[in-house]
Amino acid sequence: MPQRSIKSTSLVLQLVGFAMLFFSPATTDAITPRDDGEWQTIAVGDLFSFRLPPGFKKGSSRTDESGEYYKDESKVVFVWGHSESGPFENRRQSWMNDYQETTTRLGGRRAMIRTYSQAKHGYFADLNVGNWGKGEVQLYMRVEGKDPSTRELANRIFKSVTFPLPPPPKS
């Protein structure tokens, strides 16, 4: 039984640490001209843009509204107009370790970020902009990598997303 207590304490500490990273002013304001000068801006037509750190290279593009970027063992995927996440009701699966989800706003639009890890496969972060619960997703992004810092990288990339058009009216 003492092992379970230690595992629970470790998980709590990990969750607190992640929350501090995710909600700290240094992280939420991480995309500034001071520290991202070398980051590249990726414009996806007139739909949206986002920023990536140096070294990411364009991979395959399935359409003009989707694409992939790679650097070493990290990958960024985006899809405009729908989600690649499973159904909203089944958003947390048994194989998802260290699962976290946060609701926020990007460019006035509702957004949900979920992070998790998967044994032997790495760390993942998904962004669904729009109403994922109703299947009304405007933008889906995923960041994946082998390093725990993937979550921080994803947070910075997600916070860099900008939309040139005004957000849709609230219903």
N, CA, C and O of each residue as an XYZ file, in Angstrom:
684
protein
N       0.792     -1.207      0.000
C       0.000      0.000      0.000
C       0.840      1.279      0.000
O       0.435      2.245     -0.648
N       1.976      1.344      0.682
C       2.741      2.584      0.654
C       3.131      2.993     -0.766
O       3.246      4.187     -1.042
N       3.338      2.033     -1.676
C       3.700      2.389     -3.043
C       2.585      3.193     -3.711
O       2.856      4.157     -4.427
N       1.371      2.810     -3.484
C       0.248      3.534     -4.080
C       0.253      4.984     -3.613
O       0.021      5.892     -4.411
N       0.513      5.208     -2.343
C       0.595      6.555     -1.794
C       1.706      7.342     -2.482
O       1.522      8.514     -2.811
N       2.840      6.719     -2.699
C       3.954      7.389     -3.351
C       3.588      7.725     -4.795
O       3.873      8.828     -5.263
N       2.961      6.791     -5.502
C       2.551      7.048     -6.881
C       1.539      8.185     -6.922
O       1.618      9.042     -7.802
N       0.586      8.210     -5.985
C      -0.413      9.259     -5.948
C       0.247     10.605     -5.688
O      -0.095     11.601     -6.325
N       1.186     10.637     -4.759
C       1.890     11.874     -4.462
C       2.674     12.334     -5.682
O       2.685     13.522     -6.005
N       3.330     11.396     -6.363
C       4.089     11.738     -7.562
C       3.167     12.307     -8.635
O       3.517     13.295     -9.282
N       2.010     11.712     -8.835
C       1.066     12.193     -9.835
C       0.574     13.589     -9.461
O       0.480     14.460    -10.325
N       0.262     13.811     -8.199
C      -0.190     15.122     -7.743
C       0.887     16.164     -8.004
O       0.588     17.259     -8.481
N       2.137     15.832     -7.693
C       3.240     16.764     -7.928
C       3.393     17.056     -9.424
O       3.640     18.198     -9.813
N       3.246     16.033    -10.252
C       3.333     16.249    -11.693
C       2.213     17.168    -12.169
O       2.445     18.069    -12.975
N       1.003     16.940    -11.671
C      -0.135     17.761    -12.074
C       0.043     19.209    -11.617
O      -0.246     20.138    -12.371
N       0.516     19.400    -10.394
C       0.760     20.751     -9.882
C       1.834     21.433    -10.719
O       1.696     22.603    -11.077
N       2.901     20.706    -11.029
C       3.972     21.262    -11.852
C       3.476     21.661    -13.224
O       3.821     22.730    -13.728
N       2.661     20.802    -13.836
C       2.115     21.111    -15.154
C       1.211     22.340    -15.072
O       1.273     23.216    -15.934
N       0.375     22.404    -14.042
C      -0.518     23.547    -13.883
C       0.284     24.838    -13.729
O      -0.085     25.875    -14.280
N       1.382     24.769    -12.978
C       2.220     25.955    -12.804
C       2.829     26.381    -14.136
O       2.875     27.571    -14.446
N       3.293     25.418    -14.920
C       3.853     25.747    -16.231
C       2.786     26.329    -17.143
O       3.012     27.330    -17.823
N       1.625     25.695    -17.150
C       0.576     26.065    -18.082
C      -0.027     27.421    -17.760
O      -0.344     28.185    -18.671
N      -0.193     27.735    -16.465
C      -0.881     28.953    -16.076
C       0.040     30.069    -15.622
O      -0.440     31.154    -15.293
N       1.340     29.842    -15.593
C       2.250     30.888    -15.134
C       2.320     32.003    -16.160
O       2.210     31.740    -17.358
N       2.503     33.252    -15.718
C       2.595     34.371    -16.660
C       3.723     34.191    -17.665
O       3.583     34.588    -18.823
N       4.837     33.602    -17.246
C       5.960     33.414    -18.169
C       5.568     32.498    -19.322
O       6.024     32.689    -20.450
N       4.728     31.504    -19.047
C       4.321     30.570    -20.098
C       3.205     31.164    -20.948
O       3.254     31.077    -22.175
N       2.203     31.766    -20.318
C       1.085     32.275    -21.107
C       1.502     33.449    -21.971
O       0.856     33.723    -22.983
N       2.558     34.146    -21.602
C       3.056     35.247    -22.408
C       4.344     34.866    -23.125
O       5.142     35.735    -23.476
N       4.548     33.573    -23.343
C       5.824     33.098    -23.875
C       6.086     33.557    -25.299
O       7.243     33.685    -25.700
N       5.050     33.805    -26.061
C       5.259     34.206    -27.443
C       5.342     35.725    -27.468
O       4.320     36.403    -27.573
N       6.518     36.245    -27.375
C       6.749     37.681    -27.410
C       7.881     37.963    -28.380
O       8.661     37.064    -28.693
N       7.985     39.185    -28.857
C       9.088     39.495    -29.760
C      10.455     39.273    -29.107
O      11.434     39.012    -29.806
N      10.533     39.373    -27.790
C      11.818     39.210    -27.111
C      12.375     37.801    -27.246
O      13.575     37.634    -27.462
N      11.525     36.786    -27.123
C      12.072     35.429    -27.042
C      11.707     34.518    -28.198
O      12.106     33.354    -28.200
N      10.970     34.998    -29.170
C      10.638     34.116    -30.291
C      11.085     34.708    -31.621
O      10.535     34.373    -32.670
N      12.075     35.582    -31.579
C      12.533     36.253    -32.789
C      12.935     35.302    -33.893
O      12.800     35.639    -35.069
N      13.419     34.139    -33.555
C      13.829     33.182    -34.574
C      12.705     32.227    -34.966
O      12.859     31.446    -35.905
N      11.592     32.280    -34.268
C      10.478     31.409    -34.618
C       9.946     31.808    -35.986
O       9.940     32.988    -36.334
N       9.506     30.838    -36.753
C       8.961     31.097    -38.084
C       7.434     31.147    -38.021
O       6.806     30.380    -37.290
N       6.858     32.046    -38.784
C       5.404     32.151    -38.869
C       4.924     31.304    -40.032
O       5.421     31.420    -41.152
N       3.949     30.451    -39.749
C       3.325     29.595    -40.766
C       1.929     30.152    -41.016
O       1.080     30.130    -40.124
N       1.689     30.648    -42.217
C       0.369     31.162    -42.588
C      -0.346     30.098    -43.410
O       0.196     29.585    -44.389
N      -1.553     29.778    -43.006
C      -2.356     28.787    -43.728
C      -3.448     29.565    -44.461
O      -4.553     29.768    -43.957
N      -3.091     29.988    -45.665
C      -4.003     30.805    -46.463
C      -4.447     32.021    -45.672
O      -3.652     32.646    -44.970
N      -5.724     32.350    -45.794
C      -6.306     33.452    -45.024
C      -7.020     32.933    -43.784
O      -7.764     33.674    -43.143
N      -6.801     31.657    -43.437
C      -7.541     31.036    -42.345
C      -6.956     31.336    -40.970
O      -7.673     31.773    -40.070
N      -5.659     31.103    -40.806
C      -5.004     31.304    -39.520
C      -3.497     31.239    -39.729
O      -3.019     30.881    -40.805
N      -2.765     31.590    -38.687
C      -1.314     31.423    -38.708
C      -0.872     30.957    -37.324
O      -1.598     31.100    -36.340
N       0.320     30.404    -37.275
C       0.914     29.981    -36.014
C       2.422     30.064    -36.158
O       2.938     30.259    -37.258
N       3.128     29.917    -35.045
C       4.579     30.040    -35.059
C       5.220     28.751    -34.587
O       4.697     28.044    -33.726
N       6.394     28.464    -35.193
C       7.172     27.274    -34.837
C       8.613     27.679    -34.547
O       9.130     28.623    -35.144
N       9.255     26.967    -33.635
C      10.659     27.259    -33.352
C      11.549     26.904    -34.545
O      11.113     26.196    -35.452
N      12.775     27.385    -34.549
C      13.691     27.081    -35.651
C      13.871     25.575    -35.826
O      13.830     24.810    -34.863
N      14.069     25.176    -37.062
C      14.379     23.782    -37.363
C      13.215     22.934    -37.815
O      13.427     21.842    -38.341
N      12.000     23.393    -37.631
C      10.847     22.609    -38.098
C      10.757     22.725    -39.612
O      10.857     23.815    -40.175
N      10.567     21.587    -40.256
C      10.465     21.517    -41.713
C       9.095     21.018    -42.118
O       8.494     20.188    -41.435
N       8.609     21.529    -43.230
C       7.294     21.125    -43.737
C       7.330     19.671    -44.185
O       8.241     19.240    -44.892
N       6.323     18.931    -43.757
C       6.155     17.547    -44.188
C       5.058     17.492    -45.229
O       4.881     18.427    -46.011
N       4.328     16.401    -45.235
C       3.266     16.227    -46.221
C       2.084     17.143    -45.922
O       1.814     17.474    -44.767
N       1.400     17.538    -46.958
C       0.156     18.293    -46.838
C      -0.915     17.503    -47.563
O      -0.805     17.222    -48.756
N      -1.928     17.159    -46.839
C      -3.018     16.405    -47.452
C      -3.889     17.304    -48.317
O      -4.376     16.892    -49.370
N      -4.080     18.548    -47.854
C      -4.844     19.548    -48.598
C      -4.204     20.905    -48.306
O      -3.214     20.990    -47.579
N      -4.773     21.957    -48.875
C      -4.297     23.303    -48.565
C      -4.644     23.696    -47.136
O      -4.078     24.646    -46.596
N      -5.567     22.975    -46.527
C      -6.043     23.312    -45.190
C      -5.562     22.334    -44.124
O      -6.113     22.299    -43.024
N      -4.546     21.545    -44.439
C      -3.959     20.641    -43.457
C      -2.483     20.477    -43.768
O      -2.043     20.696    -44.897
N      -1.730     20.091    -42.760
C      -0.307     19.909    -43.000
C       0.415     19.370    -41.786
O      -0.162     19.207    -40.711
N       1.701     19.094    -41.985
C       2.548     18.544    -40.929
C       3.910     19.224    -40.986
O       4.406     19.572    -42.057
N       4.499     19.405    -39.816
C       5.858     19.924    -39.691
C       6.618     19.016    -38.738
O       6.058     18.524    -37.758
N       7.911     18.795    -39.031
C       8.737     17.871    -38.252
C      10.043     18.533    -37.817
O      10.591     19.394    -38.505
N      10.511     18.106    -36.671
C      11.866     18.435    -36.223
C      12.303     17.298    -35.307
O      11.694     17.066    -34.263
N      13.347     16.599    -35.697
C      13.831     15.448    -34.931
C      12.660     14.501    -34.656
O      12.053     13.976    -35.589
N      12.342     14.284    -33.375
C      11.248     13.368    -33.029
C       9.949     14.107    -32.685
O       9.019     13.516    -32.136
N       9.894     15.391    -33.010
C       8.689     16.183    -32.752
C       7.912     16.376    -34.045
O       8.480     16.424    -35.137
N       6.599     16.486    -33.892
C       5.720     16.623    -35.052
C       4.566     17.551    -34.688
O       4.011     17.467    -33.593
N       4.210     18.435    -35.616
C       3.056     19.317    -35.462
C       2.132     19.043    -36.645
O       2.562     19.056    -37.799
N       0.863     18.794    -36.346
C      -0.149     18.509    -37.364
C      -1.261     19.539    -37.199
O      -1.639     19.867    -36.075
N      -1.791     20.054    -38.317
C      -2.962     20.927    -38.234
C      -3.972     20.515    -39.297
O      -3.610     20.028    -40.368
N      -5.244     20.722    -38.976
C      -6.346     20.450    -39.900
C      -7.382     21.545    -39.699
O      -7.821     21.782    -38.574
N      -7.771     22.205    -40.763
C      -8.802     23.234    -40.695
C     -10.160     22.605    -40.984
O     -10.295     21.823    -41.925
N     -11.161     22.942    -40.186
C     -12.539     22.573    -40.489
C     -13.082     21.341    -39.790
O     -14.295     21.128    -39.792
N     -12.230     20.526    -39.193
C     -12.726     19.382    -38.429
C     -11.635     18.879    -37.493
O     -10.478     19.291    -37.581
N     -12.023     17.991    -36.606
C     -11.100     17.466    -35.601
C     -10.619     16.073    -35.985
O     -11.349     15.298    -36.603
N      -9.401     15.774    -35.616
C      -8.909     14.402    -35.711
C      -8.975     13.722    -34.349
O      -8.601     12.557    -34.213
N      -9.452     14.449    -33.344
C      -9.688     13.837    -32.036
C     -10.919     12.950    -32.149
O     -11.781     13.184    -32.996
N     -11.002     11.952    -31.313
C     -12.180     11.080    -31.312
C     -13.420     11.835    -30.887
O     -13.351     13.037    -30.631
N     -14.555     11.156    -30.805
C     -15.789     11.811    -30.366
C     -15.599     12.460    -28.989
O     -14.888     11.937    -28.131
N     -16.246     13.597    -28.805
C     -16.096     14.367    -27.567
C     -16.424     13.530    -26.329
O     -15.756     13.652    -25.302
N     -17.433     12.695    -26.424
C     -17.844     11.887    -25.277
C     -16.742     10.900    -24.862
O     -16.680     10.498    -23.700
N     -15.886     10.514    -25.790
C     -14.837      9.527    -25.533
C     -13.452     10.166    -25.539
O     -12.482      9.540    -25.965
N     -13.357     11.397    -25.072
C     -12.098     12.127    -25.224
C     -10.968     11.607    -24.346
O      -9.802     11.819    -24.681
N     -11.262     10.940    -23.244
C     -10.219     10.362    -22.404
C     -10.279      8.850    -22.523
O     -11.282      8.224    -22.178
N      -9.189      8.269    -23.016
C      -9.112      6.825    -23.198
C      -8.236      6.203    -22.106
O      -7.428      6.895    -21.484
N      -8.396      4.922    -21.880
C      -7.649      4.238    -20.816
C      -6.145      4.239    -21.063
O      -5.375      4.146    -20.107
N      -5.707      4.340    -22.302
C      -4.290      4.329    -22.620
C      -3.632      5.702    -22.493
O      -2.420      5.825    -22.670
N      -4.416      6.729    -22.189
C      -3.896      8.087    -22.043
C      -3.436      8.300    -20.601
O      -4.256      8.363    -19.685
N      -2.132      8.411    -20.406
C      -1.560      8.647    -19.073
C      -1.396     10.149    -18.843
O      -1.269     10.918    -19.795
N      -1.399     10.556    -17.580
C      -1.190     11.964    -17.198
C      -2.141     12.903    -17.941
O      -1.747     13.991    -18.361
N      -3.372     12.483    -18.098
C      -4.357     13.229    -18.889
C      -4.708     14.561    -18.222
O      -4.964     14.620    -17.020
N      -4.715     15.624    -19.022
C      -5.127     16.963    -18.585
C      -5.965     17.574    -19.698
O      -5.702     17.331    -20.876
N      -6.960     18.355    -19.342
C      -7.647     19.142    -20.356
C      -7.985     20.508    -19.787
O      -8.301     20.655    -18.607
N      -7.908     21.498    -20.660
C      -8.124     22.885    -20.276
C      -8.969     23.556    -21.343
O      -8.761     23.338    -22.537
N      -9.913     24.364    -20.918
C     -10.701     25.165    -21.841
C     -10.174     26.594    -21.773
O      -9.944     27.129    -20.689
N      -9.987     27.201    -22.930
C      -9.457     28.565    -23.002
C     -10.072     29.256    -24.207
O     -11.007     28.731    -24.811
N      -9.559     30.424    -24.564
C     -10.008     31.132    -25.754
C      -8.783     31.541    -26.565
O      -7.767     31.963    -26.014
N      -8.900     31.409    -27.875
C      -7.861     31.850    -28.810
C      -8.519     32.759    -29.840
O      -9.417     32.329    -30.565
N      -8.086     33.990    -29.907
C      -8.691     34.922    -30.860
C     -10.184     35.070    -30.660
O     -10.921     35.262    -31.627
N     -10.642     34.984    -29.422
C     -12.064     35.085    -29.117
C     -12.838     33.803    -29.337
O     -14.041     33.753    -29.081
N     -12.174     32.778    -29.803
C     -12.843     31.502    -30.069
C     -12.600     30.533    -28.913
O     -11.531     30.521    -28.302
N     -13.597     29.740    -28.637
C     -13.495     28.702    -27.620
C     -12.476     27.653    -28.066
O     -12.448     27.264    -29.233
N     -11.646     27.200    -27.135
C     -10.635     26.201    -27.474
C     -10.449     25.230    -26.310
O     -10.511     25.619    -25.144
N     -10.222     23.977    -26.645
C      -9.927     22.965    -25.637
C      -8.568     22.363    -25.944
O      -8.284     21.961    -27.072
N      -7.739     22.312    -24.917
C      -6.412     21.713    -25.034
C      -6.390     20.493    -24.136
O      -6.785     20.560    -22.972
N      -5.933     19.390    -24.673
C      -5.750     18.208    -23.834
C      -4.336     17.698    -24.053
O      -3.810     17.706    -25.165
N      -3.744     17.256    -22.958
C      -2.397     16.694    -23.018
C      -2.409     15.333    -22.348
O      -3.188     15.077    -21.430
N      -1.530     14.467    -22.829
C      -1.428     13.129    -22.260
C      -0.143     12.491    -22.763
O       0.505     12.992    -23.683
N       0.200     11.394    -22.149
C       1.337     10.610    -22.635
C       0.855      9.194    -22.889
O      -0.189      8.767    -22.395
N       1.642      8.488    -23.669
C       1.311      7.102    -23.987
C       2.601      6.301    -23.889
O       3.612      6.649    -24.500
N       2.553      5.234    -23.121
C       3.737      4.412    -22.909
C       4.381      4.057    -24.245
O       3.696      3.638    -25.177
N       5.664      4.221    -24.334
C       6.493      3.886    -25.499
C       6.242      4.747    -26.726
O       6.946      4.604    -27.726
N       5.248      5.645    -26.678
C       4.944      6.445    -27.854
C       5.227      7.926    -27.649
O       5.389      8.657    -28.627
N       5.291      8.385    -26.410
C       5.655      9.768    -26.161
C       4.564     10.617    -25.556
O       3.659     10.135    -24.874
N       4.687     11.918    -25.838
C       3.838     12.947    -25.238
C       3.034     13.621    -26.340
O       3.525     13.821    -27.451
N       1.788     13.970    -26.017
C       0.871     14.499    -27.011
C       0.087     15.671    -26.437
O      -0.212     15.705    -25.243
N      -0.241     16.625    -27.293
C      -1.119     17.732    -26.937
C      -2.019     17.990    -28.138
O      -1.543     18.093    -29.268
N      -3.309     18.094    -27.890
C      -4.297     18.361    -28.937
C      -4.964     19.695    -28.647
O      -5.219     20.033    -27.491
N      -5.242     20.443    -29.690
C      -5.990     21.685    -29.603
C      -7.197     21.561    -30.516
O      -7.056     21.236    -31.695
N      -8.372     21.814    -29.984
C      -9.595     21.867    -30.772
C     -10.198     23.257    -30.571
O     -10.640     23.588    -29.471
N     -10.217     24.066    -31.625
C     -10.794     25.407    -31.561
C     -12.203     25.325    -32.127
O     -12.415     24.839    -33.237
N     -13.148     25.803    -31.355
C     -14.556     25.714    -31.724
C     -15.274     24.892    -30.666
O     -14.768     24.730    -29.556
N     -16.426     24.381    -30.996
C     -17.205     23.590    -30.051
C     -17.035     22.109    -30.390
O     -17.829     21.528    -31.129
N     -15.985     21.519    -29.831
C     -15.676     20.109    -30.087
C     -16.835     19.215    -29.670
O     -17.132     18.231    -30.347
N     -17.494     19.545    -28.564
C     -18.609     18.745    -28.063
C     -19.742     18.624    -29.063
O     -20.429     17.603    -29.098
N     -19.949     19.653    -29.881
C     -21.010     19.641    -30.893
C     -20.482     19.303    -32.281
O     -21.232     19.333    -33.257
N     -19.179     18.979    -32.375
C     -18.602     18.651    -33.669
C     -18.370     19.859    -34.556
O     -18.263     19.720    -35.775
N     -18.290     21.050    -33.961
C     -18.099     22.296    -34.715
C     -16.676     22.809    -34.499
O     -16.478     23.858    -33.885
N     -15.696     22.077    -35.000
C     -14.296     22.437    -34.805
C     -13.793     23.198    -36.018
O     -13.893     22.725    -37.150
N     -13.249     24.390    -35.768
C     -12.679     25.196    -36.847
C     -11.225     24.819    -37.104
O     -10.782     24.787    -38.251
N     -10.479     24.532    -36.026
C      -9.067     24.202    -36.170
C      -8.699     23.097    -35.189
O      -9.051     23.149    -34.011
N      -7.991     22.104    -35.692
C      -7.417     21.044    -34.862
C      -5.906     21.099    -35.047
O      -5.414     21.197    -36.171
N      -5.181     21.036    -33.947
C      -3.723     20.937    -34.002
C      -3.277     19.870    -33.016
O      -3.899     19.664    -31.974
N      -2.187     19.196    -33.364
C      -1.592     18.203    -32.467
C      -0.083     18.410    -32.480
O       0.526     18.622    -33.529
N       0.502     18.344    -31.292
C       1.951     18.364    -31.151
C       2.319     17.072    -30.450
O       1.717     16.716    -29.436
N       3.305     16.369    -30.986
C       3.742     15.123    -30.363
C       5.257     15.050    -30.359
O       5.923     15.602    -31.235
N       5.789     14.364    -29.366
C       7.229     14.211    -29.260
C       7.601     13.198    -28.198
O       6.741     12.722    -27.456
N       8.869     12.873    -28.124
C       9.370     11.872    -27.179
C       9.779     12.471    -25.840
O       9.994     11.734    -24.878
N       9.888     13.786    -25.765
C      10.402     14.474    -24.584
C       9.258     15.079    -23.771
O       8.286     15.560    -24.354
N       9.351     15.067    -22.435
C       8.298     15.690    -21.619
C       8.102     17.179    -21.914
O       7.028     17.720    -21.653
N       9.115     17.839    -22.449
C       8.983     19.265    -22.766
C       8.031     19.501    -23.946
O       7.747     20.648    -24.292
N       7.545     18.431    -24.558
C       6.574     18.542    -25.652
C       5.352     19.335    -25.201
O       4.786     20.094    -25.988
N       4.941     19.173    -23.957
C       3.759     19.889    -23.452
C       3.993     21.393    -23.441
O       3.117     22.163    -23.836
N       5.157     21.809    -22.995
C       5.473     23.238    -22.972
C       5.567     23.785    -24.397
O       5.061     24.870    -24.681
N       6.210     23.038    -25.284
C       6.301     23.440    -26.684
C       4.899     23.598    -27.283
O       4.617     24.587    -27.959
N       4.033     22.629    -27.033
C       2.660     22.681    -27.555
C       1.941     23.920    -27.040
O       1.247     24.599    -27.797
N       2.103     24.212    -25.765
C       1.453     25.375    -25.181
C       1.888     26.650    -25.900
O       1.056     27.504    -26.205
N       3.167     26.781    -26.168
C       3.680     27.967    -26.853
C       3.156     28.037    -28.293
O       2.774     29.108    -28.764
N       3.141     26.913    -28.978
C       2.633     26.893    -30.352
C       1.148     27.241    -30.367
O       0.718     28.073    -31.166
N       0.359     26.614    -29.493
C      -1.079     26.874    -29.455
C      -1.363     28.341    -29.151
O      -2.257     28.935    -29.753
N      -0.619     28.925    -28.231
C      -0.842     30.329    -27.865
C      -0.428     31.279    -28.992
O      -0.822     32.446    -28.987
N       0.357     30.797    -29.951
C       0.782     31.651    -31.062
C      -0.236     31.693    -32.193
O      -0.077     32.479    -33.127
N      -1.273     30.870    -32.132
C      -2.282     30.819    -33.199
C      -3.024     32.153    -33.267
O      -3.485     32.674    -32.251
N      -3.131     32.695    -34.479
C      -3.913     33.913    -34.695
C      -4.870     33.689    -35.854
O      -4.583     32.937    -36.785
N      -6.012     34.357    -35.777
C      -7.038     34.279    -36.805
C      -7.241     35.672    -37.378
O      -7.459     36.612    -36.613
N      -7.178     35.843    -38.704
C      -7.353     37.178    -39.284
C      -8.802     37.649    -39.275
O      -9.068     38.851    -39.281
N      -9.720     36.719    -39.262
C     -11.132     37.069    -39.285
C     -11.679     37.191    -37.871
O     -11.167     36.540    -36.960
N     -12.706     38.008    -37.665
C     -13.291     38.086    -36.324
C     -13.922     36.746    -35.952
O     -14.330     35.979    -36.824
N     -13.998     36.473    -34.641
C     -14.620     35.214    -34.225
C     -16.101     35.197    -34.602
O     -16.730     36.247    -34.735
N     -16.646     33.998    -34.771
C     -18.065     33.906    -35.104
C     -18.910     34.419    -33.938
O     -18.466     34.393    -32.790
N     -20.134     34.887    -34.234
C     -21.001     35.369    -33.151
C     -21.299     34.239    -32.177
O     -21.435     33.078    -32.564
N     -21.397     34.611    -30.898
C     -21.711     33.613    -29.867
C     -23.176     33.207    -30.006
O     -24.058     34.038    -30.224
N     -23.404     31.899    -29.872
C     -24.796     31.433    -29.973
C     -25.291     30.969    -28.637
O     -26.439     30.540    -28.518
